């Protein structure tokens, strides 16, 4: 499978499962350019569900409840077990700062159940990878939270429509989908109800989680070494979960299949993070 097809898979583009050859995603403008090439992006307001309005869950949000990460979307039993263990580690007593930012994450991801569930799984996996790397618990929890909001930019109705579209996307449409990185960073920077550390880390991870070690990622096409470790962790966790999850247009892969596909493009991952993922998901 070619790199462009794998990239389309991770972007959750259904065209890869049809009879179309995906168009490689070109670099987007640098984040300093106004509105990131999206008309009206600066003033966009993404609708959010109330904290209690999570499918299948009654009452206030319980962080990392399995119903939030929709385990039925990941048919691989081994991956479900990895997520369950990570949820146990992550669901320790939260301090007030963590509780507040978890509320913000739920509010910002109210626009789509599948993206919210994917983001929760990526958060659990990112936390597990961070712990495998030996990071302090606080940093592991920060990485997990930033992973929860890495895709908030997909709440732009135009992007969301394209993400869920069953047809082939044009080059301009693929650029629009890819712009969820810069849009998400802008949205998080504007959240005055987040502490400065969470706001800066969340926006950096949203912006940089598709950058690659070899500098061929987007939106800035910079070496991943110039991004945060948390962004490099989320890149790997996001990639893996996108392959593992079941969507209407594709089946969920087994862990062996997903790791095989990732091995083919492993030069784009931080080597330490890639090895930590393998340690986490391989029994």
C-alpha positions as CSV (number, residue, x, y, z in Angstrom):
1,X,0.0,0.0,0.0
2,X,1.4,3.4,-1.0
3,X,2.2,6.2,1.4
4,X,-0.5,8.4,-0.1
5,X,-3.1,5.7,0.5
6,X,-2.0,5.2,4.1
7,X,-2.1,9.0,4.6
8,X,-5.7,9.0,3.2
9,X,-6.6,6.3,5.6
10,X,-5.3,8.2,8.6
11,X,-7.3,11.3,7.4
12,X,-10.4,9.1,7.5
13,X,-11.1,9.6,3.8
14,X,-13.4,7.0,2.5
15,X,-12.2,7.4,-1.1
16,X,-9.3,5.1,-0.4
17,X,-11.7,2.2,-0.3
18,X,-13.1,2.9,-3.7
19,X,-11.5,2.7,-7.1
20,X,-9.8,6.0,-6.8
21,X,-6.1,6.8,-6.4
22,X,-5.9,9.4,-3.6
23,X,-4.3,12.8,-4.4
24,X,-1.3,13.4,-2.1
25,X,-2.0,16.2,0.3
26,X,0.1,19.3,-0.5
27,X,1.6,21.5,2.2
28,X,-0.7,24.1,3.6
29,X,0.2,27.7,4.2
30,X,2.2,28.6,7.2
31,X,0.0,29.3,10.3
32,X,1.0,33.0,10.2
33,X,-1.2,33.5,7.1
34,X,-4.6,35.0,7.9
35,X,-7.5,32.6,8.5
36,X,-5.2,29.7,7.3
37,X,-6.8,29.9,3.8
38,X,-10.3,29.2,5.2
39,X,-12.9,32.0,4.7
40,X,-14.5,32.9,8.0
41,X,-12.2,30.7,10.1
42,X,-11.3,33.4,12.5
43,X,-14.9,34.0,13.5
44,X,-16.1,30.4,13.3
45,X,-18.2,29.1,16.2
46,X,-18.4,25.3,16.4
47,X,-21.6,24.0,18.0
48,X,-21.0,22.0,21.1
49,X,-23.1,19.5,23.1
50,X,-23.7,20.0,26.8
51,X,-21.3,18.1,29.1
52,X,-24.1,15.7,29.9
53,X,-25.1,15.0,26.3
54,X,-22.7,12.1,25.6
55,X,-24.3,9.1,23.8
56,X,-25.1,6.3,26.2
57,X,-24.0,8.1,29.3
58,X,-26.3,9.5,31.9
59,X,-25.2,12.4,34.1
60,X,-22.0,14.5,34.0
61,X,-19.1,13.2,31.9
62,X,-16.9,10.6,33.6
63,X,-13.5,10.9,32.1
64,X,-12.4,7.8,30.1
65,X,-15.5,5.8,30.7
66,X,-15.4,3.0,28.0
67,X,-18.7,4.3,26.6
68,X,-17.0,7.4,25.6
69,X,-14.4,5.7,23.5
70,X,-16.9,3.4,21.8
71,X,-15.1,0.1,22.0
72,X,-17.5,-1.5,19.5
73,X,-15.6,0.6,16.9
74,X,-12.4,-1.3,17.4
75,X,-13.0,-5.0,16.7
76,X,-9.4,-6.0,17.7
77,X,-9.7,-7.6,21.2
78,X,-6.1,-6.9,22.0
79,X,-6.5,-3.2,21.3
80,X,-9.6,-3.1,23.5
81,X,-7.6,-4.5,26.3
82,X,-4.9,-2.0,25.8
83,X,-7.5,0.8,26.0
84,X,-9.1,-0.7,29.1
85,X,-5.8,-0.8,30.9
86,X,-5.0,2.8,29.8
87,X,-8.4,3.9,31.0
88,X,-7.8,2.5,34.5
89,X,-4.5,4.4,34.7
90,X,-6.0,7.6,33.3
91,X,-9.1,7.6,35.5
92,X,-7.4,8.3,38.8
93,X,-8.8,11.2,40.8
94,X,-8.5,14.4,38.8
95,X,-7.4,17.7,40.3
96,X,-9.6,20.8,39.5
97,X,-7.5,21.8,36.6
98,X,-7.8,18.5,34.9
99,X,-11.5,18.4,35.6
100,X,-12.0,21.8,34.0
101,X,-10.0,21.0,30.9
102,X,-11.8,17.7,30.5
103,X,-15.1,19.6,30.5
104,X,-13.7,21.9,27.7
105,X,-12.7,18.9,25.7
106,X,-16.2,17.4,25.9
107,X,-17.7,20.7,24.9
108,X,-15.4,21.2,21.9
109,X,-15.9,17.7,20.6
110,X,-19.7,17.8,20.8
111,X,-20.0,18.1,17.0
112,X,-19.5,14.4,16.1
113,X,-19.8,11.2,18.0
114,X,-17.2,9.2,15.9
115,X,-14.6,11.9,16.1
116,X,-15.1,12.3,19.8
117,X,-14.8,8.5,20.3
118,X,-11.6,8.4,18.1
119,X,-10.2,11.3,20.1
120,X,-10.8,9.6,23.4
121,X,-9.1,6.4,22.2
122,X,-6.1,8.4,20.9
123,X,-5.9,10.1,24.3
124,X,-5.8,6.8,26.1
125,X,-3.2,5.4,23.8
126,X,-1.1,8.6,24.0
127,X,-1.1,8.4,27.8
128,X,0.0,4.8,27.6
129,X,2.8,5.6,25.2
130,X,3.9,8.5,27.4
131,X,4.1,6.3,30.4
132,X,6.0,3.6,28.4
133,X,8.5,6.4,27.5
134,X,9.0,6.9,31.2
135,X,7.6,10.5,31.3
136,X,6.4,11.9,34.6
137,X,2.7,11.2,35.3
138,X,1.8,14.9,34.9
139,X,3.3,15.0,31.4
140,X,1.6,11.8,30.5
141,X,-1.7,13.2,31.5
142,X,-1.0,16.4,29.6
143,X,-0.3,14.4,26.5
144,X,-3.5,12.4,26.9
145,X,-5.5,15.6,27.3
146,X,-3.9,17.3,24.3
147,X,-4.7,14.1,22.3
148,X,-8.4,14.5,23.2
149,X,-8.5,17.9,21.4
150,X,-6.2,17.2,18.5
151,X,-9.1,17.0,16.0
152,X,-11.3,19.9,17.2
153,X,-10.7,21.7,14.0
154,X,-12.8,19.1,12.2
155,X,-15.8,20.8,13.8
156,X,-15.8,23.3,10.9
157,X,-19.0,22.2,9.1
158,X,-17.3,22.2,5.8
159,X,-14.5,20.0,7.0
160,X,-16.9,17.7,8.8
161,X,-19.0,17.2,5.7
162,X,-15.9,16.2,3.7
163,X,-14.6,13.8,6.4
164,X,-18.0,12.0,6.3
165,X,-18.3,12.2,2.5
166,X,-18.4,8.8,0.7
167,X,-17.0,10.1,-2.5
168,X,-13.6,11.0,-3.9
169,X,-12.3,14.4,-2.7
170,X,-10.7,17.0,-5.0
171,X,-7.3,18.4,-4.2
172,X,-8.9,21.6,-2.8
173,X,-11.2,19.5,-0.6
174,X,-8.2,17.5,0.7
175,X,-6.5,20.7,1.5
176,X,-9.6,21.8,3.4
177,X,-9.6,18.6,5.4
178,X,-5.9,19.0,6.2
179,X,-6.6,22.5,7.5
180,X,-8.2,21.1,10.6
181,X,-4.7,21.3,12.1
182,X,-4.4,25.1,11.8
183,X,-8.1,25.8,12.6
184,X,-7.9,23.6,15.7
185,X,-4.9,25.4,16.9
186,X,-6.6,28.7,16.5
187,X,-9.7,27.6,18.3
188,X,-7.7,26.3,21.3
189,X,-5.7,29.5,21.5
190,X,-8.9,31.3,21.9
191,X,-10.2,29.3,24.9
192,X,-9.9,31.7,27.8
193,X,-11.4,29.0,30.1
194,X,-8.2,26.9,29.7
195,X,-5.1,27.5,31.8
196,X,-2.1,28.9,29.8
197,X,-0.2,25.6,29.8
198,X,-3.2,23.5,28.5
199,X,-4.1,26.2,26.0
200,X,-0.6,26.3,24.5
201,X,0.0,22.6,24.6
202,X,-3.4,21.8,23.1
203,X,-3.0,24.3,20.3
204,X,0.6,23.1,19.5
205,X,-0.6,19.4,19.3
206,X,-3.6,20.3,17.2
207,X,-1.3,22.2,14.8
208,X,1.6,19.7,14.7
209,X,0.2,16.2,15.0
210,X,0.5,15.5,11.3
211,X,4.1,16.7,11.0
212,X,6.7,14.0,10.2
213,X,10.2,13.3,11.3
214,X,11.4,13.6,7.7
215,X,9.8,17.0,7.3
216,X,7.1,15.9,4.7
217,X,4.1,16.4,6.9
218,X,1.7,19.3,7.2
219,X,0.7,22.1,7.7
220,X,4.2,23.5,8.1
221,X,6.3,20.7,6.5
222,X,8.9,21.0,9.4
223,X,10.9,18.1,10.9
224,X,9.0,16.6,13.8
225,X,12.0,17.3,16.0
226,X,10.9,21.0,15.9
227,X,7.5,20.0,17.5
228,X,6.7,19.0,21.0
229,X,7.2,15.4,22.2
230,X,3.5,15.4,23.0
231,X,2.7,16.1,19.3
232,X,5.0,13.3,18.2
233,X,3.2,10.9,20.6
234,X,-0.2,12.0,19.3
235,X,0.9,11.6,15.7
236,X,1.7,7.9,16.3
237,X,-1.4,7.2,18.5
238,X,-3.7,9.0,16.0
239,X,-2.2,7.0,13.1
240,X,-2.6,3.7,14.8
241,X,-6.2,4.3,16.0
242,X,-7.3,5.5,12.5
243,X,-6.2,2.2,11.1
244,X,-7.8,0.2,13.9
245,X,-11.2,1.7,14.0
246,X,-14.2,0.5,12.1
247,X,-15.9,3.1,9.9
248,X,-18.9,2.8,7.6
249,X,-16.6,2.6,4.6
250,X,-13.9,0.4,6.0
251,X,-13.3,-2.5,8.4
252,X,-11.2,-2.1,11.5
253,X,-7.8,-3.7,11.1
254,X,-6.0,-6.1,13.4
255,X,-3.0,-4.9,15.3
256,X,-0.7,-6.9,13.1
257,X,-2.2,-5.4,10.0
258,X,-2.0,-1.9,11.3
259,X,1.6,-2.3,12.6
260,X,2.6,-3.7,9.2
261,X,1.2,-0.7,7.4
262,X,2.9,1.7,9.8
263,X,6.2,-0.1,9.4
264,X,6.1,0.7,5.7
265,X,6.1,4.5,6.6
266,X,7.9,4.3,10.0
267,X,10.5,6.8,8.8
268,X,8.0,9.5,9.5
269,X,7.6,8.6,13.2
270,X,9.8,9.6,16.2
271,X,11.8,6.3,16.7
272,X,11.4,6.3,20.4
273,X,7.7,6.9,20.2
274,X,7.3,4.3,17.5
275,X,9.1,1.7,19.7
276,X,6.9,2.7,22.7
277,X,3.8,2.1,20.7
278,X,4.9,-1.4,19.8
279,X,5.7,-2.1,23.4
280,X,2.2,-0.9,24.4
281,X,0.2,-2.8,21.8
282,X,2.2,-6.0,21.3
283,X,1.6,-8.5,24.1
